[in-house]
Amino acid sequence: MRRALMALMGTAAGTILLVGAKAGFSSPASDQAMQPQAAKSPIPGASSAAGAPSTGADPQGNPAPGATPTPGTKTATTQPAGTKTTAPATKPTTTAAKPPRTTMKDGTFNGNPIYVDYGNVELSIVVSGGKITDVKVLDSPSEHSRSVQINNSALPKLRAEALAAQSADIDTVSGATYTSSGYKLSLQSAIDRAFQA
């Protein structure tokens, strides 16, 4: 009877050990002895609460082999050890921009040469006391006799309007549409230079 009892207890103990080994159960003391030192430290980004579910991810946030992430859960991403997170740099404050001039500077200012059909139109303005006192034509279409005839009539009218308006907001001279549009654009660029000087 004693032998039967010993055999039965040995069989039971062996069965418990086999089942424990298959299920992965072991005592806490043997777990600590078996794990390397790095594995004993907590995983960065892992919850310290007891009983927190495992995400099935390694320290870099990649899923463990054979593990499928649960839908709707996010894996934690971590930075390598020794890196620092820095706040974005603040922009340096700059002094306020110089306000634009409200009057034109005195002097002579050339406008841009503007190409129109039949040639270029280019002007210069003379500013005195903050006002346009003269508009000089540096270039105008002159290759054809008809262009010269049109410009001889249109340019004095455009000059008179520019001096009266003190701007490039002037009317187009009838019969001199191309010259008028080039005149306005070149005049405006000269006025812009006078304000920016």
Backbone as a chain_set.jsonl record, in Angstrom:
{"seq": "MRRALMALMGTAAGTILLVGAKAGFSSPASDQAMQPQAAKSPIPGASSAAGAPSTGADPQGNPAPGATPTPGTKTATTQPAGTKTTAPATKPTTTAAKPPRTTMKDGTFNGNPIYVDYGNVELSIVVSGGKITDVKVLDSPSEHSRSVQINNSALPKLRAEALAAQSADIDTVSGATYTSSGYKLSLQSAIDRAFQA", "coords": {"N": [[0.814, -1.177, 0.0], [1.946, 1.145, 0.745], [3.817, 1.483, -1.256], [2.194, 1.8, -3.466], [0.938, 4.203, -2.843], [3.172, 5.946, -2.871], [3.914, 5.706, -5.547], [1.673, 6.754, -6.77], [1.724, 9.418, -5.803], [4.144, 10.26, -6.889], [3.549, 10.126, -9.606], [1.512, 12.043, -9.744], [2.945, 14.346, -8.972], [4.795, 14.487, -11.066], [3.058, 14.867, -13.242], [1.99, 17.374, -12.595], [4.295, 18.983, -12.797], [4.892, 18.635, -15.541], [2.583, 19.73, -16.737], [2.792, 22.318, -15.737], [5.205, 23.13, -16.941], [4.496, 23.026, -19.666], [2.495, 24.985, -19.747], [3.905, 27.188, -19.048], [4.236, 28.083, -16.516], [6.003, 29.073, -13.646], [7.922, 29.441, -10.679], [8.199, 32.638, -8.968], [10.79, 33.139, -8.018], [12.438, 31.508, -9.57], [11.92, 32.672, -12.047], [13.15, 35.207, -11.87], [15.762, 34.458, -11.623], [16.216, 33.318, -14.101], [15.811, 35.351, -16.009], [17.549, 37.802, -17.989], [19.414, 40.715, -16.861], [18.665, 43.103, -18.24], [16.081, 42.546, -19.054], [14.667, 42.709, -16.726], [14.237, 45.358, -16.148], [11.779, 47.976, -16.323], [9.725, 48.412, -19.252], [10.124, 51.2, -21.362], [7.504, 53.552, -21.519], [5.59, 51.698, -20.894], [2.731, 50.793, -18.958], [2.632, 51.268, -15.432], [0.808, 50.268, -13.776], [-0.596, 47.653, -11.89], [-1.593, 44.649, -13.369], [-2.081, 45.678, -15.884], [-2.955, 45.413, -19.305], [-1.035, 43.626, -21.718], [0.518, 44.983, -24.605], [1.572, 43.513, -26.562], [3.881, 44.314, -27.855], [7.239, 45.248, -28.73], [9.952, 47.151, -27.117], [10.3, 49.25, -29.005], [7.837, 49.687, -30.035], [6.981, 47.988, -31.998], [4.944, 45.277, -33.134], [4.917, 42.159, -31.368], [6.364, 39.088, -32.554], [3.991, 37.052, -34.132], [1.955, 38.168, -32.67], [-1.126, 39.874, -32.749], [-2.199, 43.138, -33.131], [-4.735, 44.677, -31.17], [-7.705, 45.938, -32.57], [-8.179, 49.466, -32.665], [-6.432, 50.053, -30.644], [-3.414, 51.673, -29.71], [0.025, 51.394, -30.296], [2.746, 52.031, -28.153], [5.228, 54.445, -28.847], [8.666, 54.888, -28.52], [11.597, 56.814, -27.663], [15.059, 56.333, -28.473], [17.362, 55.41, -25.861], [19.0, 58.001, -24.041], [18.424, 60.148, -25.683], [17.178, 63.478, -26.004], [14.223, 65.336, -25.637], [13.368, 68.304, -27.105], [11.89, 71.498, -26.737], [10.203, 73.383, -29.294], [12.078, 75.965, -30.863], [11.76, 79.381, -30.023], [10.721, 82.087, -32.039], [12.909, 84.749, -32.813], [12.351, 88.065, -31.686], [11.657, 90.767, -33.811], [12.482, 94.068, -34.884], [10.031, 96.528, -35.589], [8.909, 96.924, -38.943], [10.061, 99.454, -41.153], [7.869, 102.093, -41.69], [6.073, 102.666, -44.774], [6.886, 105.345, -47.019], [5.008, 108.35, -47.066], [5.086, 110.428, -48.737], [6.573, 111.417, -51.852], [10.07, 111.196, -52.492], [12.291, 113.87, -53.156], [13.781, 114.375, -56.357], [15.07, 112.839, -59.399], [13.541, 110.234, -61.095], [13.684, 107.244, -62.855], [11.415, 105.411, -64.892], [10.343, 102.005, -65.591], [11.279, 100.533, -68.739], [8.715, 99.921, -70.98], [7.468, 97.527, -73.097], [5.469, 97.947, -75.889], [3.13, 97.394, -78.57], [4.747, 98.234, -81.554], [6.965, 99.437, -80.292], [9.055, 100.644, -77.479], [8.044, 102.258, -74.39], [9.26, 104.635, -72.259], [9.737, 106.496, -69.299], [10.731, 109.321, -67.235], [10.495, 110.882, -64.062], [10.376, 114.035, -62.423], [10.681, 115.032, -59.168], [9.723, 117.412, -56.815], [9.503, 118.968, -53.731], [7.872, 116.912, -52.89], [6.068, 116.541, -54.911], [5.131, 115.7, -58.3], [6.818, 117.359, -60.71], [7.62, 117.353, -63.309], [7.417, 115.369, -66.268], [9.308, 113.347, -68.23], [9.795, 112.033, -71.465], [11.654, 109.297, -72.226], [11.833, 107.295, -74.109], [9.911, 106.27, -76.902], [7.545, 104.702, -79.176], [8.858, 104.875, -82.426], [9.467, 103.931, -84.907], [7.798, 103.882, -87.129], [6.27, 106.253, -89.271], [3.644, 106.856, -88.732], [3.402, 106.125, -86.023], [5.033, 108.069, -84.848], [3.565, 110.348, -85.48], [1.17, 109.839, -83.999], [2.192, 109.761, -81.378], [3.23, 112.339, -81.111], [0.936, 113.773, -80.777], [-0.357, 112.472, -78.612], [1.425, 112.184, -76.356], [1.943, 114.788, -75.09], [-0.634, 115.269, -74.043], [-0.922, 113.105, -72.241], [1.142, 113.718, -70.467], [0.235, 116.139, -69.335], [-2.058, 115.239, -68.019], [-0.903, 113.465, -66.141], [0.589, 115.209, -64.529], [-1.484, 116.733, -63.474], [-3.013, 114.798, -62.096], [-1.142, 113.697, -60.385], [-0.434, 111.069, -60.269], [-0.467, 107.724, -61.684], [-2.932, 107.185, -62.514], [-4.547, 107.833, -64.99], [-6.381, 108.936, -67.909], [-6.816, 107.038, -70.957], [-5.536, 108.025, -74.062], [-7.443, 108.634, -76.875], [-7.018, 106.77, -79.798], [-4.384, 106.296, -79.291], [-3.845, 103.935, -77.854], [-1.952, 101.861, -77.24], [0.422, 103.321, -76.678], [-0.534, 104.858, -74.552], [-1.085, 102.885, -72.56], [1.511, 101.833, -72.097], [2.733, 104.191, -71.211], [1.374, 104.736, -68.782], [2.162, 102.479, -67.219], [4.998, 102.725, -67.114], [5.172, 105.232, -65.904], [3.995, 104.64, -63.405], [5.909, 102.875, -62.317], [8.061, 104.615, -61.985], [7.007, 106.403, -60.119], [6.678, 104.646, -57.978], [9.368, 104.132, -57.374], [10.105, 106.666, -56.451], [8.667, 106.821, -54.07], [9.835, 104.751, -52.652], [12.451, 105.496, -52.326]], "CA": [[0.0, 0.0, 0.0], [2.846, 2.285, 0.809], [4.415, 1.622, -2.579], [1.158, 2.314, -4.366], [0.753, 5.603, -2.498], [4.354, 6.657, -3.343], [3.84, 5.736, -7.007], [0.597, 7.676, -7.119], [2.199, 10.772, -5.521], [5.18, 10.569, -7.887], [2.868, 10.363, -10.877], [0.819, 13.325, -9.622], [3.956, 15.398, -9.0], [5.325, 14.551, -12.437], [2.017, 15.445, -14.097], [1.915, 18.807, -12.281], [5.484, 19.612, -13.379], [4.735, 18.662, -17.006], [1.553, 20.711, -17.085], [3.366, 23.641, -15.445], [6.209, 23.446, -17.957], [3.803, 23.299, -20.934], [1.738, 26.224, -19.616], [4.831, 28.291, -18.833], [4.207, 28.531, -15.123], [7.174, 28.795, -12.832], [7.909, 30.244, -9.454], [8.811, 33.961, -9.166], [12.227, 33.087, -7.741], [13.132, 30.936, -10.725], [11.802, 33.634, -13.151], [14.166, 36.242, -11.716], [17.071, 33.862, -11.874], [16.33, 32.957, -15.513], [15.76, 36.527, -16.876], [18.733, 38.654, -17.961], [19.224, 41.958, -16.105], [17.972, 44.091, -19.068], [14.671, 42.216, -19.136], [14.026, 43.003, -15.446], [13.886, 46.771, -16.062], [10.485, 48.2, -16.969], [9.752, 48.851, -20.644], [9.734, 52.61, -21.439], [6.189, 53.795, -22.088], [4.633, 50.704, -20.438], [1.988, 51.219, -17.782], [3.152, 50.697, -14.198], [-0.316, 49.774, -12.993], [-0.639, 46.194, -11.822], [-2.674, 44.036, -14.138], [-2.304, 46.363, -17.152], [-2.844, 44.44, -20.396], [0.149, 43.717, -22.565], [0.182, 45.407, -25.957], [2.168, 42.6, -27.536], [4.83, 45.085, -28.637], [8.579, 45.356, -28.159], [10.165, 48.535, -26.636], [10.221, 50.246, -30.078], [6.454, 49.838, -30.462], [6.67, 47.044, -33.059], [4.23, 44.143, -32.586], [5.71, 40.956, -31.127], [6.11, 38.086, -33.592], [2.824, 36.22, -33.894], [0.911, 38.897, -31.951], [-1.922, 40.755, -33.595], [-2.667, 44.243, -32.313], [-6.172, 44.785, -31.019], [-8.184, 47.13, -33.282], [-8.5, 50.613, -31.831], [-5.383, 50.327, -29.667], [-2.203, 52.238, -30.287], [1.242, 50.917, -29.648], [3.558, 53.151, -27.667], [6.515, 54.631, -29.512], [9.63, 55.447, -27.577], [12.846, 57.299, -28.228], [16.216, 55.599, -27.982], [17.9, 55.911, -24.603], [20.026, 59.038, -24.169], [17.993, 61.282, -26.5], [16.411, 64.47, -25.264], [13.185, 66.008, -26.383], [13.497, 69.739, -26.887], [10.756, 72.304, -27.158], [10.557, 74.154, -30.488], [12.707, 77.253, -30.589], [10.887, 80.529, -30.245], [11.252, 83.002, -33.047], [13.41, 85.985, -32.211], [11.527, 89.227, -31.992], [12.321, 91.706, -34.717], [11.982, 95.436, -34.767], [8.953, 96.809, -36.537], [9.372, 97.363, -40.259], [9.982, 100.889, -41.385], [6.623, 102.362, -42.417], [6.321, 103.218, -46.105], [6.832, 106.808, -47.141], [3.707, 108.887, -47.463], [5.344, 111.409, -49.796], [7.687, 111.049, -52.729], [11.343, 111.87, -52.219], [12.688, 114.768, -54.245], [14.819, 113.867, -57.252], [14.638, 112.343, -60.711], [13.372, 108.778, -61.025], [13.351, 106.625, -64.137], [10.449, 104.315, -64.899], [10.75, 100.829, -66.373], [10.906, 100.56, -70.16], [7.571, 99.04, -71.211], [7.308, 97.218, -74.519], [4.11, 97.915, -76.438], [3.197, 97.208, -80.027], [5.476, 99.267, -82.292], [8.168, 99.932, -79.628], [9.085, 100.826, -76.022], [7.707, 103.537, -73.776], [10.01, 104.786, -71.021], [9.613, 107.854, -68.773], [11.352, 109.686, -65.96], [9.744, 111.961, -63.416], [11.125, 114.932, -61.554], [9.869, 115.293, -57.974], [10.207, 118.532, -56.016], [8.529, 119.257, -52.683], [6.963, 115.777, -52.772], [5.111, 116.564, -56.027], [5.688, 115.506, -59.649], [6.867, 118.665, -61.376], [7.873, 117.166, -64.743], [7.466, 114.002, -66.791], [10.092, 113.365, -69.464], [9.729, 110.799, -72.255], [12.987, 108.844, -72.609], [11.707, 106.448, -75.296], [8.545, 106.017, -77.361], [7.565, 104.091, -80.503], [9.209, 105.867, -83.444], [9.937, 103.272, -86.13], [6.892, 104.193, -88.235], [5.869, 107.663, -89.278], [2.316, 106.944, -88.086], [3.644, 106.089, -84.578], [5.568, 109.385, -84.471], [2.443, 111.283, -85.568], [0.273, 109.565, -82.871], [2.855, 110.126, -80.13], [3.345, 113.808, -81.044], [-0.346, 114.282, -80.29], [-0.788, 111.83, -77.364], [2.342, 112.326, -75.223], [1.694, 116.015, -74.311], [-1.885, 115.109, -73.288], [-0.645, 112.179, -71.13], [1.974, 114.454, -69.496], [-0.626, 117.108, -68.634], [-2.926, 114.478, -67.105], [-0.073, 112.931, -65.055], [0.92, 116.324, -63.632], [-2.713, 117.128, -62.782], [-3.452, 113.716, -61.215], [-0.03, 113.33, -59.486], [-0.43, 109.611, -60.191], [-0.563, 107.069, -62.993], [-4.356, 106.94, -62.758], [-4.911, 108.828, -66.007], [-7.193, 108.393, -69.0], [-6.171, 106.633, -72.198], [-5.775, 108.958, -75.158], [-8.092, 107.961, -77.993], [-6.147, 106.604, -80.959], [-3.022, 105.999, -78.836], [-4.075, 102.966, -76.782], [-0.701, 101.178, -76.866], [1.31, 104.293, -76.05], [-1.129, 105.237, -73.267], [-0.901, 101.812, -71.569], [2.927, 101.827, -71.754], [2.998, 105.427, -70.468], [0.87, 104.546, -67.408], [2.982, 101.494, -66.507], [6.323, 103.296, -66.861], [4.955, 106.3, -64.927], [3.759, 104.032, -62.091], [7.166, 102.355, -61.786], [8.86, 105.771, -61.568], [6.392, 106.898, -58.873], [7.015, 103.654, -56.934], [10.762, 104.373, -56.98], [10.156, 107.911, -55.685], [8.18, 106.525, -52.715], [10.722, 103.794, -51.993], [13.792, 106.071, -52.147]], "C": [[0.866, 1.251, 0.0], [3.466, 2.521, -0.561], [3.407, 2.224, -3.555], [0.944, 3.804, -4.12], [1.925, 6.447, -3.015], [4.325, 6.782, -4.876], [2.801, 6.74, -7.465], [1.038, 9.118, -6.899], [3.283, 11.182, -6.516], [4.566, 10.877, -9.235], [2.169, 11.726, -10.858], [1.816, 14.485, -9.696], [4.534, 15.559, -10.395], [4.339, 15.194, -13.385], [1.933, 16.948, -13.871], [3.105, 19.541, -12.887], [5.374, 19.706, -14.892], [3.718, 19.707, -17.432], [2.088, 22.131, -16.849], [4.379, 24.057, -16.493], [5.548, 23.787, -19.284], [3.078, 24.645, -20.889], [2.646, 27.423, -19.372], [4.798, 28.829, -17.43], [5.512, 28.178, -14.468], [7.121, 29.694, -11.628], [8.587, 31.581, -9.711], [10.306, 33.945, -8.94], [12.977, 32.538, -8.934], [13.04, 31.861, -11.93], [12.901, 34.678, -13.064], [15.552, 35.702, -11.99], [17.281, 33.607, -13.354], [16.401, 34.19, -16.425], [17.077, 37.289, -16.833], [18.393, 39.977, -17.285], [18.428, 42.977, -16.919], [16.484, 43.818, -19.104], [13.949, 42.547, -17.856], [13.607, 44.464, -15.354], [12.565, 47.001, -16.782], [10.669, 48.728, -18.381], [9.327, 50.307, -20.68], [8.369, 52.74, -22.087], [5.166, 52.775, -21.639], [3.963, 51.206, -19.181], [2.54, 50.53, -16.556], [2.031, 50.134, -13.343], [-0.328, 48.262, -13.039], [-1.819, 45.701, -12.631], [-2.95, 44.744, -15.443], [-2.11, 45.38, -18.276], [-1.595, 44.69, -21.215], [-0.274, 44.122, -23.96], [0.738, 44.464, -26.989], [3.17, 43.314, -28.4], [6.17, 45.088, -27.94], [8.803, 46.811, -27.734], [10.085, 49.593, -27.724], [8.796, 50.413, -30.596], [6.08, 48.897, -31.585], [5.94, 45.855, -32.459], [5.166, 42.953, -32.423], [5.4, 39.951, -32.217], [4.917, 37.232, -33.205], [1.709, 36.95, -33.176], [0.165, 39.777, -32.931], [-2.436, 41.88, -32.725], [-4.19, 44.281, -32.291], [-6.63, 46.031, -31.764], [-8.538, 48.235, -32.297], [-7.458, 50.896, -30.769], [-4.166, 50.838, -30.387], [-1.017, 51.66, -29.556], [2.082, 52.128, -29.285], [4.843, 53.225, -28.464], [7.437, 55.317, -28.526], [10.849, 55.928, -28.321], [13.986, 56.45, -27.708], [16.754, 56.24, -26.708], [18.961, 56.973, -24.877], [19.6, 60.204, -25.037], [17.14, 62.204, -25.662], [15.362, 65.064, -26.189], [13.291, 67.485, -26.07], [12.256, 70.436, -27.39], [11.16, 73.088, -28.402], [11.1, 75.522, -30.1], [11.715, 78.373, -30.853], [11.549, 81.451, -31.256], [11.756, 84.264, -32.371], [12.512, 87.15, -32.602], [12.329, 90.174, -32.868], [11.721, 93.091, -34.506], [10.932, 95.655, -35.85], [9.539, 97.322, -37.845], [9.163, 98.868, -40.394], [8.704, 101.187, -42.169], [6.923, 102.96, -43.784], [6.172, 104.737, -46.099], [5.432, 107.235, -47.567], [3.849, 109.97, -48.522], [6.533, 110.936, -50.625], [8.929, 111.839, -52.334], [11.69, 112.755, -53.421], [13.816, 114.143, -55.051], [14.223, 113.456, -58.59], [14.635, 110.828, -60.657], [12.929, 108.235, -62.371], [12.328, 105.518, -63.937], [11.002, 103.151, -65.695], [10.441, 101.045, -67.842], [9.812, 99.523, -70.39], [7.434, 98.815, -72.707], [5.825, 97.191, -74.857], [4.246, 97.653, -77.933], [3.835, 98.455, -80.641], [6.673, 99.847, -81.562], [8.016, 100.041, -78.119], [8.579, 102.205, -75.628], [8.458, 103.573, -72.453], [9.992, 106.249, -70.609], [10.558, 108.072, -67.61], [10.522, 110.82, -65.392], [10.707, 112.786, -62.566], [10.191, 115.278, -60.4], [10.531, 116.421, -57.192], [9.125, 118.875, -55.007], [7.499, 118.145, -52.529], [5.942, 115.689, -53.884], [5.84, 116.309, -57.343], [5.628, 116.865, -60.353], [7.121, 118.545, -62.867], [7.861, 115.678, -65.063], [8.189, 114.086, -68.129], [9.978, 112.01, -70.151], [11.142, 110.461, -72.698], [12.954, 108.004, -73.875], [10.231, 106.284, -75.62], [8.616, 105.399, -78.758], [7.826, 105.146, -81.587], [9.678, 105.237, -84.752], [9.075, 103.606, -87.337], [6.463, 105.656, -88.145], [4.509, 107.854, -88.606], [2.471, 106.934, -86.556], [4.135, 107.444, -84.09], [4.425, 110.411, -84.462], [1.489, 111.107, -84.369], [0.899, 110.061, -81.57], [3.013, 111.643, -79.99], [2.055, 114.441, -80.529], [-0.656, 113.765, -78.88], [0.117, 112.149, -76.166], [2.151, 113.627, -74.444], [0.401, 115.93, -73.478], [-1.668, 114.216, -72.065], [0.182, 112.879, -70.045], [1.115, 115.411, -68.679], [-1.524, 116.374, -67.637], [-2.13, 113.957, -65.902], [0.265, 114.034, -64.054], [-0.316, 116.764, -62.835], [-3.126, 116.069, -61.755], [-2.417, 113.387, -60.133], [-0.007, 111.82, -59.246], [-0.475, 109.049, -61.604], [-2.0, 106.733, -63.331], [-4.878, 108.013, -63.71], [-5.679, 108.133, -67.126], [-6.332, 108.018, -70.199], [-6.529, 107.646, -73.282], [-6.342, 108.169, -76.34], [-7.16, 107.933, -79.198], [-4.71, 106.282, -80.58], [-3.093, 105.012, -77.665], [-2.784, 102.312, -76.308], [0.242, 102.132, -76.133], [0.785, 104.683, -74.669], [-0.901, 104.162, -72.205], [0.566, 101.718, -71.143], [3.31, 103.025, -70.906], [2.578, 105.26, -69.006], [1.758, 103.596, -66.611], [4.372, 102.039, -66.17], [6.233, 104.421, -65.824], [4.777, 105.719, -63.524], [5.057, 103.498, -61.487], [8.095, 103.483, -61.317], [8.322, 106.344, -60.255], [6.725, 105.95, -57.713], [8.445, 103.869, -56.439], [10.886, 105.635, -56.129], [9.659, 107.702, -54.257], [9.144, 105.633, -51.946], [12.102, 104.381, -51.675], [13.997, 106.616, -50.749]], "O": [[0.563, 2.256, -0.644], [3.62, 3.67, -0.973], [3.761, 3.069, -4.377], [0.788, 4.579, -5.064], [1.711, 7.54, -3.539], [4.667, 7.827, -5.428], [3.014, 7.484, -8.422], [0.751, 9.972, -7.739], [3.328, 12.338, -6.939], [5.013, 11.788, -9.932], [2.226, 12.471, -11.836], [1.578, 15.477, -10.385], [4.739, 16.685, -10.849], [4.731, 15.985, -14.243], [1.818, 17.717, -14.826], [2.933, 20.626, -13.443], [5.719, 20.734, -15.475], [3.952, 20.474, -18.366], [1.864, 23.03, -17.659], [4.41, 25.22, -16.895], [5.971, 24.722, -19.965], [3.052, 25.366, -21.887], [2.197, 28.564, -19.479], [5.289, 29.929, -17.178], [6.067, 27.105, -14.705], [6.322, 30.63, -11.59], [9.459, 31.669, -10.575], [11.031, 34.675, -9.615], [14.043, 33.046, -9.28], [13.946, 31.871, -12.764], [13.523, 35.005, -14.074], [16.411, 36.403, -12.523], [18.416, 33.671, -13.829], [16.986, 34.109, -17.505], [17.673, 37.421, -15.764], [17.219, 40.324, -17.149], [17.582, 43.666, -16.348], [15.691, 44.756, -19.179], [12.723, 42.663, -17.867], [12.717, 44.796, -14.571], [12.257, 46.302, -17.747], [11.651, 49.41, -18.674], [8.294, 50.655, -20.107], [8.106, 52.1, -23.105], [3.984, 52.928, -21.946], [4.56, 51.964, -18.417], [2.883, 49.349, -16.608], [2.294, 49.573, -12.28], [-0.101, 47.657, -14.087], [-2.908, 46.271, -12.578], [-3.965, 44.455, -16.078], [-1.183, 44.573, -18.222], [-1.159, 45.829, -21.381], [-1.304, 43.664, -24.456], [0.421, 44.585, -28.173], [3.316, 42.972, -29.574], [6.249, 44.951, -26.719], [7.926, 47.643, -27.966], [9.822, 50.753, -27.407], [8.568, 51.206, -31.51], [4.962, 48.98, -32.095], [6.285, 45.444, -31.351], [6.083, 42.754, -33.22], [4.294, 39.949, -32.758], [4.838, 36.744, -32.078], [0.606, 36.415, -33.072], [0.763, 40.357, -33.838], [-3.047, 41.626, -31.687], [-4.845, 43.955, -33.281], [-6.015, 47.087, -31.617], [-9.115, 47.984, -31.239], [-7.578, 51.888, -30.05], [-3.914, 50.48, -31.537], [-1.055, 51.461, -28.341], [2.123, 53.119, -30.015], [5.478, 52.205, -28.73], [7.029, 56.217, -27.792], [11.113, 55.52, -29.452], [13.895, 55.9, -26.611], [16.624, 57.446, -26.498], [19.73, 56.858, -25.831], [20.342, 61.181, -25.133], [16.463, 61.772, -24.729], [15.603, 65.265, -27.379], [13.303, 67.878, -24.903], [11.643, 70.003, -28.366], [12.333, 73.427, -28.56], [10.643, 76.146, -29.142], [10.928, 78.31, -31.797], [12.773, 81.57, -31.312], [11.111, 84.79, -31.464], [11.984, 87.203, -33.713], [13.533, 90.352, -32.678], [10.602, 93.242, -34.015], [10.969, 95.019, -36.903], [10.529, 98.054, -37.857], [8.236, 99.454, -39.835], [8.48, 100.583, -43.219], [7.909, 103.679, -43.946], [5.442, 105.317, -45.294], [4.767, 106.545, -48.34], [2.864, 110.384, -49.133], [7.375, 110.166, -50.163], [8.848, 112.989, -51.903], [11.403, 112.403, -54.565], [14.691, 113.472, -54.505], [13.048, 113.689, -58.873], [15.609, 110.211, -60.226], [11.944, 108.69, -62.954], [12.366, 104.785, -62.948], [12.008, 103.286, -66.392], [9.437, 101.679, -68.169], [9.979, 98.36, -70.024], [7.303, 99.759, -73.486], [5.033, 96.51, -74.205], [5.346, 97.688, -78.485], [3.495, 99.583, -80.284], [7.367, 100.686, -82.136], [7.018, 99.609, -77.543], [8.662, 103.17, -76.387], [8.323, 102.671, -71.626], [10.2, 107.14, -71.433], [11.119, 107.122, -67.064], [9.928, 111.611, -66.125], [11.714, 112.283, -62.065], [9.071, 115.748, -60.605], [11.735, 116.397, -56.938], [7.963, 119.053, -55.373], [6.377, 118.397, -52.089], [5.037, 114.857, -53.824], [7.013, 116.653, -57.49], [4.558, 117.436, -60.562], [6.881, 119.489, -63.62], [8.241, 114.843, -64.242], [7.758, 114.79, -69.041], [10.055, 110.966, -69.502], [11.767, 111.217, -73.442], [13.922, 107.989, -74.636], [9.399, 106.172, -74.72], [9.623, 105.548, -79.451], [7.134, 106.161, -81.669], [10.225, 105.928, -85.612], [9.574, 103.614, -88.463], [6.318, 106.208, -87.054], [4.254, 108.887, -87.988], [1.752, 107.655, -85.863], [3.707, 107.919, -83.039], [4.329, 111.236, -83.553], [1.046, 112.096, -83.785], [0.231, 110.7, -80.757], [2.938, 112.174, -78.882], [2.078, 115.511, -79.921], [-1.158, 114.515, -78.042], [-0.388, 112.363, -75.064], [2.193, 113.585, -73.214], [0.339, 116.445, -72.362], [-2.163, 114.519, -70.979], [-0.042, 112.667, -68.853], [1.256, 115.482, -67.458], [-1.723, 116.852, -66.52], [-2.618, 113.999, -64.772], [0.226, 113.801, -62.846], [-0.207, 117.124, -61.662], [-3.548, 116.418, -60.652], [-2.772, 112.857, -59.08], [0.382, 111.351, -58.176], [-0.516, 109.791, -62.586], [-2.262, 106.064, -64.331], [-5.551, 108.961, -63.305], [-5.633, 106.911, -67.27], [-5.27, 108.596, -70.43], [-7.679, 108.067, -73.4], [-5.776, 107.155, -76.746], [-6.584, 108.955, -79.57], [-3.891, 106.02, -81.46], [-2.478, 105.227, -76.62], [-2.545, 102.217, -75.104], [0.794, 101.786, -75.089], [1.562, 104.824, -73.724], [-0.561, 104.486, -71.067], [0.848, 101.543, -69.958], [4.118, 102.903, -69.985], [3.335, 105.602, -68.098], [2.075, 103.872, -65.454], [4.866, 101.835, -65.061], [7.107, 104.551, -64.968], [5.34, 106.24, -62.562], [5.289, 103.646, -60.287], [8.834, 103.31, -60.349], [9.098, 106.726, -59.379], [7.019, 106.397, -56.605], [8.709, 103.798, -55.238], [11.682, 105.673, -55.19], [10.167, 108.331, -53.329], [9.257, 105.746, -50.726], [12.838, 103.832, -50.855], [15.071, 107.132, -50.439]]}, "num_chains": 1, "name": "protein.A"}
